[in-house]
Amino acid sequence: MTAPLFQHYLAVDWSAAAVPRAGKDSIWIAGYEGGGNCPHQTLLENPKTRAAATARLIGIARESLQAGKRILIGFDFPFGYPAGTAAGLGLAGGLEWRKIWARIDALLADQDDNANNRFQVGAQLNKALSGEAFPFWGCPAGAQGPYLVSRNRRPQGPDDLAERRLVERRVTTTQPVWKLAYTGAVGSQALTGIPRVWQIRTDPDLAFGAQIWPFETGLTLNPAGDLILAEIYPSLVTPDAHPGLPKDAGQVTATARALANADALGQLGALFAGDPSLTPDQRADVEREEAWVLGVTDRPVLADFAKAA
């Protein structure tokens, strides 16, 4: 049996809520441990704010690393944007993902009580990308303006940035990162989540052991780093039933268990390698700017491990 890559696995369901929130449509964190030896659930928590969730994740990661446990944390929002976004923002020339992350971090104001300016950020990015209300869309009526509309964004043109990333074209139930409001609006989750992932990545106690997959690791079978931060899509697995708790809670427990089980079976490394059918140019786009969903190879396989012994 192949030695496990990790000993601790976390799955995080994110929220872009503007007020503290618990229960449905809030942040849920599930954890499993085992490292190939009888994976078992260790936590299921529901912090009310992004600040509290980030502090908790940093604390868990510190404890794991101090105990000599390698840890994987998956977040359910896009880490990247369709290829060409960096160039559209005037950020081409290498480390495109990092430049986009830095731009978002500089624009976003996200308070400890969840108050944030994500719609203004979407409008500012639209102004830079197109000079009009495109490609980001979706907001309350009061947040509309010349660079962001609530609905009825203009049609996609042949010269526009792609509506979907490469991975989203393989998993068509995903939502486009440009969508900032309404059901499944991962765009706002990305705008509020990316700066928090970077906060974890750069925490003084974690920074030297942390890596962001696949941007800092490449699509590799065994990413370097004692703390790997990755993008997940919990809808790849059937959610667990937790009476009295929302679907979000069941999705993160099922996802964390699937990651732990895949590692116990010696199959987690293959998930980090992504889709083997990607061309060299596509792999370069994924590693430079688009990112990838952990668990998507030549088919969405994470569900194969959700119930594995």
Secondary structure by P-SEA (a helix, b strand, c coil): cccccccbbbbbbcccccccccccccbbbbbbbcccccccccbbbbbccaaaaaaaaaaaaaaaaaacbbbbbbbcccccccccccccccccccaaaaaaaaaaaaacccccccccaaaaaaaaaaaacccccccbbbbccccccccccccccccccccccccccaaaaacccccccccccccccaaaaaaacaaaaaaaaaccccccccccccccccccccccccbbbbbbbcccccccccccccaaaaaaaaaaaaaaaaaaaccaaaaaaccccccaaaaaaaacccccccccccccccccccccc
